[in-house]
């Protein structure tokens, strides 16, 4: 039998982010009592574990690469901005999503269709959307309590705010944004940019069916439309006076505004008077108009069952809720087993590899259970494709994936073609372990792990020299 050789992980050529330190491991209660140690919230929705809070999404993915964005390939960084327009207007440093007029009109059409399906009349829908999507002044700066605290520490903050407000006035003319000709754009944009993803906005997964909520909304808003749990968009329509009064002032509340502001690039025709000729020339002029987005799309972080349970059981930095009720570790262990009958087996392997420093991800696209990454997917290619089996002391048991030699050779060739190695991970269960013990995650303490790397035997490479025999 040929001896397995360890191959160093293959680093990616282009790395666009820096490595963050992972979550601290709570060996004792003192770690969980630290101020910087936070416990985040996740919810079980349609047998999936979803994280909705923007700060929690950033921390969970950044410190360990847990989960994936539902609207992104991996990192939850979905944005409604048009990449070409962002590159075009990057010198302005506006810090808001930029859309084309065609895409914005498409969103209005979707919103109108949605409201009509909810029972609204066509004339009422047209009036609501007309008031909702009209141009607004740019909410360029928001002062909150943190800014006030920083103002006491930084006496130059008032002058910086005045400069930002002055710049905003240069950019705004009757609600329109004209591309500026500014040479000095190297000033700090932390105060002028507004991170809309950090705002706690109205969420389509929230419940708005309570009587208190309806009464409060009815007093504050003229007409408000909410969606059900199955939708990933929301439309908030408010009276004109309330909207103008709310958006022309700086917000001092901790909560962010419920609306999503976008900049729409529109083209207008104007007369070119630079040349003194009899024939006036019509020139197309592009401008950015600040509007509210009527059809919102939210980005969430979806955790696999193994990732969610590891964050709850091993790291203690996550609470999982089901119908507003937090689930205990034992309830999660049983619930995840009902949703995915192979959960207990896969989690044992996931816990083992995470403890070894690997980042396991789902290996479905390569026909395996897990893919193992060093540090994380942004830095290295996956090193191993893992098949997991639970066996007894004699390496016997009901195999999850019984292979024939033909299917095993095919899987091995697929793995080799993508520059990975195939690993068979055997979880050895003691003969005296009962099924009752498997109903608790404490069974992990008695499980042993045996790793086998499967490689194709090449005669020319493995054949011994005849002269040495």
QUITAVEN-V849359 format. One record per backbone hydrogen bond with DSSP energy under -0.5 kcal/mol. CO is the residue of the C=O (numbers start at 0). NH is the residue of the N-H. E is the energy in kcal/mol with one decimal. If there is no record, write none. Layout:
co->(CO & CO)
nh->(NH & NH)
e->(E & E)
This chain:
co->(8 & 9 & 12 & 23 & 24 & 27 & 27 & 28 & 30 & 33 & 35 & 37 & 39 & 41 & 42 & 42 & 44 & 47 & 47 & 48 & 49 & 50 & 52 & 53 & 54 & 55 & 56 & 57 & 58 & 59 & 60 & 61 & 62 & 67 & 73 & 74 & 74 & 80 & 81 & 82 & 83 & 84 & 86 & 88 & 88 & 89 & 94 & 96 & 97 & 98 & 99 & 100 & 101 & 102 & 103 & 104 & 105 & 106 & 107 & 108 & 109 & 110 & 111 & 112 & 113 & 114 & 115 & 120 & 121 & 122 & 123 & 124 & 125 & 126 & 127 & 128 & 137 & 141 & 143 & 144 & 145 & 146 & 147 & 148 & 149 & 152 & 153 & 154 & 155 & 156 & 157 & 158 & 159 & 160 & 161 & 162 & 163 & 164 & 165 & 166 & 167 & 170 & 172 & 174 & 175 & 175 & 176 & 179 & 182 & 188 & 192 & 193 & 194 & 195 & 198 & 202 & 205 & 209 & 210 & 211 & 212 & 213 & 214 & 215 & 216 & 224 & 227 & 231 & 233 & 234 & 234 & 238 & 239 & 240 & 241 & 242 & 243 & 258 & 259 & 260 & 261 & 261 & 262 & 262 & 263 & 263 & 264 & 265 & 267 & 269 & 270 & 271 & 273 & 274 & 277 & 280 & 280 & 282 & 284 & 286 & 287 & 288 & 289 & 290 & 291 & 293 & 297 & 299 & 299 & 300 & 300 & 301 & 302 & 303 & 304 & 305 & 306 & 307 & 308 & 309 & 309 & 310 & 310 & 310 & 316 & 318 & 319 & 320 & 321 & 324 & 327 & 328 & 329 & 330 & 331 & 332 & 333 & 334 & 335 & 339 & 341 & 342 & 343 & 344 & 345 & 346 & 347 & 348 & 349 & 350 & 351 & 352 & 353 & 356 & 357 & 358 & 360 & 362 & 362 & 363 & 368 & 369 & 370 & 370 & 371 & 371 & 372 & 372 & 373 & 375 & 375 & 378 & 382 & 383 & 383 & 384 & 385 & 385 & 386 & 388 & 388 & 390 & 391 & 395 & 396 & 403 & 404 & 405 & 406 & 407 & 408 & 409 & 410 & 411 & 412 & 413 & 414 & 414 & 415 & 420 & 420 & 421 & 422 & 422 & 423 & 423 & 424 & 424 & 425 & 425 & 426 & 426 & 427 & 429 & 433 & 435 & 436 & 439 & 440 & 441 & 442 & 443 & 447 & 449 & 451 & 451 & 452 & 453 & 455 & 456 & 457 & 457 & 458 & 464 & 465)
nh->(10 & 380 & 14 & 25 & 26 & 30 & 31 & 32 & 33 & 36 & 37 & 39 & 318 & 320 & 44 & 49 & 47 & 44 & 49 & 302 & 42 & 300 & 56 & 57 & 58 & 59 & 60 & 61 & 62 & 65 & 64 & 63 & 22 & 301 & 68 & 73 & 76 & 82 & 85 & 86 & 87 & 88 & 89 & 91 & 92 & 92 & 193 & 262 & 81 & 264 & 103 & 104 & 105 & 106 & 107 & 108 & 109 & 110 & 111 & 112 & 113 & 114 & 115 & 116 & 117 & 119 & 118 & 124 & 125 & 126 & 127 & 128 & 129 & 130 & 131 & 132 & 139 & 143 & 147 & 148 & 149 & 150 & 151 & 152 & 153 & 154 & 156 & 157 & 159 & 160 & 161 & 162 & 163 & 164 & 165 & 166 & 167 & 168 & 169 & 170 & 171 & 177 & 175 & 289 & 172 & 177 & 287 & 181 & 184 & 192 & 194 & 195 & 197 & 198 & 200 & 205 & 207 & 213 & 214 & 215 & 216 & 217 & 218 & 219 & 220 & 234 & 230 & 297 & 295 & 224 & 236 & 242 & 243 & 244 & 245 & 246 & 247 & 260 & 292 & 96 & 263 & 290 & 98 & 264 & 265 & 288 & 100 & 286 & 284 & 282 & 272 & 280 & 275 & 276 & 279 & 271 & 282 & 269 & 267 & 265 & 176 & 263 & 135 & 261 & 293 & 295 & 299 & 69 & 301 & 50 & 302 & 67 & 48 & 307 & 308 & 309 & 310 & 311 & 312 & 313 & 314 & 315 & 316 & 317 & 39 & 41 & 326 & 43 & 324 & 321 & 331 & 332 & 333 & 334 & 335 & 336 & 337 & 338 & 339 & 342 & 345 & 346 & 347 & 348 & 349 & 350 & 351 & 352 & 353 & 354 & 355 & 357 & 356 & 374 & 359 & 372 & 370 & 365 & 367 & 366 & 362 & 385 & 360 & 372 & 382 & 383 & 358 & 374 & 375 & 378 & 379 & 11 & 420 & 371 & 385 & 422 & 368 & 369 & 424 & 390 & 426 & 428 & 394 & 391 & 398 & 407 & 408 & 409 & 410 & 411 & 412 & 413 & 414 & 415 & 416 & 417 & 417 & 419 & 418 & 384 & 422 & 453 & 386 & 424 & 425 & 451 & 388 & 426 & 427 & 449 & 390 & 428 & 447 & 432 & 437 & 438 & 439 & 442 & 443 & 444 & 445 & 446 & 427 & 425 & 423 & 453 & 454 & 421 & 457 & 458 & 460 & 461 & 462 & 467 & 468)
e->(-0.7 & -2.7 & -0.6 & -0.6 & -1.9 & -0.9 & -0.7 & -1.0 & -1.2 & -0.9 & -0.7 & -0.6 & -2.6 & -2.7 & -0.7 & -3.1 & -1.1 & -3.1 & -0.7 & -2.6 & -2.5 & -2.3 & -2.4 & -2.1 & -2.2 & -2.8 & -2.0 & -2.0 & -2.4 & -1.8 & -1.5 & -0.8 & -0.7 & -2.9 & -2.5 & -0.5 & -2.2 & -0.6 & -2.3 & -2.0 & -1.6 & -2.4 & -0.7 & -1.0 & -0.6 & -0.7 & -0.7 & -3.2 & -2.8 & -2.6 & -2.1 & -2.3 & -1.7 & -1.9 & -1.9 & -2.2 & -2.2 & -2.4 & -2.6 & -2.4 & -2.4 & -2.4 & -2.1 & -1.8 & -1.0 & -2.0 & -1.4 & -2.5 & -2.3 & -2.1 & -2.5 & -2.6 & -1.9 & -2.0 & -2.3 & -2.2 & -2.5 & -0.5 & -1.9 & -2.2 & -2.5 & -1.9 & -1.2 & -1.1 & -2.7 & -0.6 & -1.6 & -0.5 & -1.6 & -2.5 & -2.2 & -2.0 & -2.2 & -2.8 & -2.5 & -2.2 & -2.3 & -2.0 & -1.6 & -1.5 & -1.6 & -1.0 & -1.3 & -1.2 & -1.9 & -0.5 & -4.2 & -0.6 & -1.3 & -2.0 & -0.5 & -1.2 & -1.0 & -1.1 & -1.3 & -1.8 & -0.5 & -2.0 & -2.5 & -2.4 & -2.6 & -2.4 & -1.6 & -1.9 & -2.9 & -0.7 & -1.5 & -1.3 & -1.1 & -0.8 & -0.5 & -2.0 & -2.5 & -2.4 & -1.8 & -2.3 & -1.5 & -0.6 & -2.7 & -0.6 & -0.5 & -2.5 & -3.1 & -0.5 & -0.7 & -2.4 & -0.9 & -2.5 & -3.6 & -3.6 & -0.8 & -0.8 & -0.5 & -1.7 & -0.6 & -3.4 & -0.5 & -2.7 & -2.8 & -2.9 & -3.5 & -2.8 & -2.5 & -2.6 & -0.7 & -0.5 & -0.5 & -1.9 & -0.6 & -2.5 & -0.6 & -1.5 & -0.9 & -2.6 & -2.2 & -2.0 & -2.1 & -1.6 & -3.5 & -1.5 & -1.8 & -0.6 & -1.8 & -0.7 & -2.8 & -2.6 & -2.7 & -2.5 & -0.7 & -2.5 & -2.4 & -2.4 & -2.0 & -3.0 & -2.9 & -1.1 & -1.8 & -2.0 & -2.7 & -2.5 & -2.3 & -3.0 & -1.6 & -1.4 & -2.4 & -3.3 & -1.8 & -2.5 & -2.5 & -1.9 & -1.0 & -2.1 & -1.3 & -0.6 & -0.6 & -1.5 & -2.7 & -1.3 & -2.6 & -1.5 & -1.4 & -2.8 & -2.3 & -0.5 & -2.8 & -0.8 & -2.5 & -0.5 & -3.0 & -1.6 & -1.8 & -2.6 & -1.7 & -2.1 & -0.5 & -3.3 & -2.3 & -1.4 & -3.4 & -0.6 & -3.3 & -3.1 & -1.9 & -2.2 & -1.1 & -2.6 & -2.1 & -2.0 & -2.3 & -2.2 & -2.0 & -2.1 & -2.3 & -2.2 & -2.1 & -1.0 & -0.5 & -2.0 & -1.5 & -2.9 & -0.5 & -2.8 & -2.7 & -0.7 & -0.7 & -2.2 & -2.4 & -0.6 & -0.7 & -2.6 & -2.6 & -0.7 & -2.1 & -1.4 & -0.9 & -1.0 & -1.3 & -1.8 & -1.7 & -1.4 & -1.4 & -0.8 & -3.3 & -3.1 & -3.7 & -0.6 & -0.5 & -0.8 & -0.6 & -0.6 & -0.7 & -2.7 & -2.2 & -1.3 & -0.9)
